[in-house]
C-alpha cells in the first residue's frame, strides 16, 4: 500500500555488459530515488524488461549475446514494451549508429559514455520520463 502523498519510485533498467558501468549508474540512480534493475546483455535485458516493466531503460549498444540494436528492435516489435522510453548510453559515436538507433525510435536520447557525466544521464532519463506519452 502506497501512503497518500508519497510517490512510488520509478524503475530504471540498466542494460550494459560492463560491471563498473552498471555499478556506477545503479548507485547514481538509487541516490536520485529510483528503483534499479540491471542486466548484463541484451537477452537478459529483455527478460528483465518483460518481467519488471521498468519505467525507463538505459541501454548500451555493444554487448554480447544480443546487442542494443537487437534490444531496440525487440522493444519496437512488442506492443507491451514499445512505449517504454530508452536512453542509449554507448561509446559508439558515429552518424551511422545514430541513424540506426533513430530508425528504431531511440535517437532522441543518445548519449556517448565517454562524453557524459552520470548526472547528465540522470537528467536525460528524467526528461525521457517526462515526455513519454
N, C-alpha and C positions, 0 to 999 in steps of 0.2 A: 504494500500500500504506500503510495507516494503522499507525503504530507502536503497539505494545501499550501500553495505559495512556493513550494520547492520544485525547481525544475529538474526533471530526470536528466541524468548525464547523457550526453550524446556519445555514440560509439564510433571510433575511428579504427579501421582495419589497415594495418601497415603490412604491405607485401613487399619484402626485399630479402635477397639471399645473403646479405651482409649482416652478420650478427651485431656488429658495432652500430650500424645504421639503425637497425630495429631497436636496439637498446637506447640509443640517444633519443630517437623520436618517441619511443614509448614513454620514457621519463619526462620529456618535454610536454607531451600531450596530457599525461596524467597530472602534471603540475598545473596545466591550464584547465583542469576539471573534466577531462574526457575519460570515458572508459576506453580501454585499448585492447584489441585482439591483434595477433600477428600471425604471419605465415612466412615460410622460408622460400617458397617458389610459387609460381602461378597456379599450379594444380592444387596445392594445399590452400592457396589463397581463395580459389573458387569454392572449395569445400567450406572454409571458414565463413566466407561471404554468404553462401547459401544457408548455413546453419545459424549464424549470428545476426544476419541482416543489419550490418552497420549503417550508420547514417552517412558516412563518407569513407572513401578509400584513398590511401596514399600508396601509389603503385610505382615500383621500379620497372624498367623495361628489360634490361639484360639479366635474365635469371635462367637457371637450369630447369629442366622438365617441361615447363610451359612459360614462355616469356610474357612480358607485359602486353605486347600486341595481341597475343593469343587470349589473354585475360579480357582485354577490351572487346575483342570480337565475341567472346562468350557472353559478356555482360550485355552487349548490344543486342544479341540474339535472344536474350531471356527477358520476357515482358515483366517478370517479377523483380529483376535486378537492374534493368536499363536506366532507371531514373536515379540510381544512387550516384551522386557526384564523385568524380575521380580526379585527384590531384596527381599528376605524373611527376615523379621525382627521379630523374635519371641523369647519368653522366653523358648521355648521348646528346650532343649539341649540334644537330645537323638539320638543315632545312627539309631534307628528305624524311627524317623521322618525325619532325614536327607536322609535316603534311600527312603522313601515315596515321599518326595519332589524331590529327584533325578530322580525317575522314571517318574516324571511329567516334567522333564527338567529344574528344578529351583535350583538344588543343588549348582551350581557354585557360586551363590550369596546368601548364607545363613548366616545370622548374628544373634548372640544371643544378645537381647536387653541389658541385664544386663552387658554384657562384651564389649559393643560397644559404643564409643562416637559418637555424632551426626556428627562430621566432617568425621569420618570413613565411616558412612552411605553415606554421600555425595560423598566421594571419590570412594566407591564401585559402587555407582549409575552411576557416570561418566564413570567408567570402563565398566559397563554393556552397557551403551550407545555407547561407542567407539567400542565395539566388536560385536555389532549387525550386522546382515547381510545386 
